Amino acid sequence: MAGFVLHYDDKKRAVQLLITLGVVVWIAVDAATGGSAYWTRVLVRLPLLLTGSATGWPVTGGFVLNILLSIASMALATALGTIMGLGTLARVGLIRVPNLLLVNFLRNSPWLVLLFATLYFLPFEMRIFGTIVPFPPFVKAVIGLALPTAANFSEVIRGAVQSVHSGQWEAARSLGYNTFQIYRHVIIQQAMRRMIPGWMNLYALLMIATALATVTGIQDVLTILNTLLAMENERVIVYFYLTILFLFIAYCYPIAAIARRLERAVKGDSL
């Protein structure tokens, strides 16, 4: 019996196409019914939403600040997550158990609660060896977002390391490698390709979560948007929020799409 069967990827592309067509049709109908005037007002404010400056330069906040925040948080989360992930794989209980407890605590804590915790628990400045180290809201936001991201990345590392065939360990030990050398020269080299898709997906989620950082008081895109909305009428509010939504989708969707391609490539190589 012959039949036409859509695979999962084909169905997903069809849904994405329908959503895209729906958005295009809505924008066309809205423009025909007078919505173009509201989009014009959004375009006038777009440089302010992107950079925090009405002229587009210098960059003092806006969506660009969300991107910088996501990059800084992911860099810190990668370092912390690597330490915690390898700690959960340690054979010594005094190292493994505290890391497991910390990872599970951070993974099951709401990101917004952790942001508030860093906002109020960290001082505005700290004196270290006679030097005053400031903790501005941006630094607090980086730490608050990096902590749960690091916990989730540690699980990515743990899964990638454990997916390496046990024969690799035995072969490395037969060559006289110690545990550190096995991780450095054998395991991490093979696990790295399996970590990258998970790392990219996690970064896309982190970028979306930067919208929560508005509670810290930084001049991110939502903070600027809330200031703008105080000067606009209720009808145009929808158009501003749609613009912010499109900005996040335009930045995060390609990252997630590339991550899916890499994930399929890794699965194909491991078969």
N, C-alpha and C positions, 0 to 999 in steps of 0.2 A: 504494500500500500504506500503509494507515494504521497508525500505531504511536505509542506513548507514549515520548517521549525526555526524559530528565532533563538539564537544563543543568547546567553546573559548579556554579553557585550553589545550585541545588536539591539536588544531591548533597551539597554541603558542609553545607547546613542539615540534611539528613537524617542525616548522620553526627553532627553536633553534637547533634541531638535524641536519637539512640540513645545517645550517650555520657552525656547528661544523665539519660535514663531509667535507664540502667545504674547511675549513681551513686546516684540516688534509691532504686532497688530495693536496692542494696547497703546503704545506710544503714538502710533499713527492716528488712531481714533482720538486719543487725548489731545494731540496737536490740532486736529480738525475741529475740536469743540472748545478751543480756547486755552488749552493747557500749555501752548507754546510760550505764552507770556510768563508762566511760572518757571518753565525750563530756562528761559532767558535770565531770570533772576538768580537761578541756581548757578548758571554759567558765570555770571558776574562774580559770584562768591566762591567759585571753584578754586582760584589760587589761594584764597584764605583757608579753605578746607584742606588743601594739599600741603601747604607749607607754614600756615600760621601767619602769613604776611599777605596783605591785600594785593601787593604787587608781585608776589611769588618769590621774592628774595628780600632779605635773607631768610633762611629756614629757622623758624622759631617754634614750630610745633606742627600740628595738623597730621595728615596721614603719613607724611614722611617720618614724623616722630614715632608713629606706631611701628613703622618698618625698622627704624633704628632700635626701638625698644625690643622688638622680636629678635633681631640679630644679636643684641647684647645678652638677652635672656637665654637664647639658645646656646650661645658660646659658654656661658656659665653653667647651664644645665648639662651640656655635653661633658664638661670637666667633672662636675659633681656626679653625674649619672654613671660615668665610667668608673669612678672610685666606688660608688655604691654597688654597681652591678658586679664588679669583680669581688667586692667584699661579700656579697651574697653567695658567691661560688667558693669562698674560702673553706678549707677543711677544718680550720680552727674555730671552735664554737664561740670563743670570745670575740672573734671578728665577724663571723657569719650572723649570729643571732641579733646583735645590735643593728646591723645593716638591714636585716629582714624586717625588724620592727620599725625602723625609720622609713623604709620604702613603703611598707603597708600603711603606715600612718599618713604619709604625704599623698599617696595614691588615693586614699579614701577620704581626704579632706577637701571640702569645696575650695576652689581656687579663689573665690571672692573672700572667703574667711581668711585664707592665708595672706591675701593682700592687705586686709585690715590688720592682721596680726603684725606684719612687717611694718605697717604704717605707724602703729602705736607702740610696738615693743622696741623698735630701733630708735635710738636718740637722733636728734637733729645733727649732732656732732659728737665725736668721741676723741679723747686725748690719748694718743698712743706714743709712748716714749717722748713725751714733750711736744709732739706734733698733733695739731688739731685736724682730725679727718672728718669732713662734713658728710652727712647723709641726706642729700637733697631728695625730693620726691621721686625723681627719675631713678636714682639708685635703689630706693626702696621698692619701686615698681619692678625693676629688674630682678631683685632678689625674690620678691613675692611670686613672680611668674616662673622664675627658674627652679624653685624648690619642687613644685609638683611635676614640672616637666622633667627634671632630673630623675625623679622617682619612676616616671613612666619610661624614660630612656634606659634606666638600669634594667628594666624588664626586657627591653629590646636586646640589650647586650647579653643578658643571661640566656635568652632564648636562642640567640645567634651562636653563642659559644657552645651551648648544649646540643645544638644541631650538628656540630662537627662530629664526624664519625669517631667512635672510640678507638678505632685502629690507628688514628693519627697520634693519639696519646701514646699508645703502646710502641709505635714505630719511633717516636721521638725519644722515649725513655730508653729504648734499645740502643740509641745512638749516644746515650750518656747525658742528655739534656736534663737540667733541673726544671722545676715548675715554672720559674720566671722565664727561662729560655724557651720552654715549650709554648707559653702564652705569646711571647714576643715574636718568635720566628715561625711558629706553625699555626696555632689556633687563631690568633687575631688576624693573621693574613687571610685566612679562609673565611672567618666570620665577618670581616669588614664588608664584603659585598652584600651579605645578608642583612647587615645593619642599615645600609644606606636607604632602602625604601621606607623602613620604619622610621628612620630619622627624619626623612623628608615629610612623611605624613604627620609626624609629631610637630614639626616646625609649622606646617600649615594650620594645625589646631592651635598652636601657640599664637600665631599671628591673629587668628580670630579672637583669642582670649585677651589680646591686648586692649580690646574695647573695655574690659573690666577695669583697666588701670585708670580710668577717669576718676575713680574714688580717691586716688592718691593726690589729685590736684594738678597733675601735669597737663600741659596744653596739648593733649592729643586731639584727634579729629572729633570725638564725641563731646569733649569739653568745649571746643570752639563752636560746634554745632549748637549746643545748648545755649551759648551766648548769642548766636545769631537768631535762634528761634524766638528770643524775647523781643526781637524787632520785626518779626514777620507775622503774617496772619495765619490762621489755622489751616487754610487750604494749601499753602505752599510748604507746610511742614512735611507732608507726605513726599513731596518731590526731593526735599533735602535728605530724608531718610533713605529713599530709594537710591539716591546718588552715593551715599555712604555704603549701602549694600552692594552696589555695582563695583565700587572701588575694592572692597574686600574680595569679592568674587573674582574680579579681574586679576588680582594678585595671587590669590590662594589656589584657584582652580588649576592653572598650569602646573604648579608645584605638585598638587595631588595627582594630576594626570601623568606626569613624568614618573612619580613614585609608583603608580600602578604598572606602568610599562617595565620599570626596573624589576618590580616584584615578579612579574610574569617571566621576565628573562632569567631571573635567579631560579625560579621554580623549574623552568625548562632545562637549565644546566644541571640541576640536582637530580633530574629524573634518570 
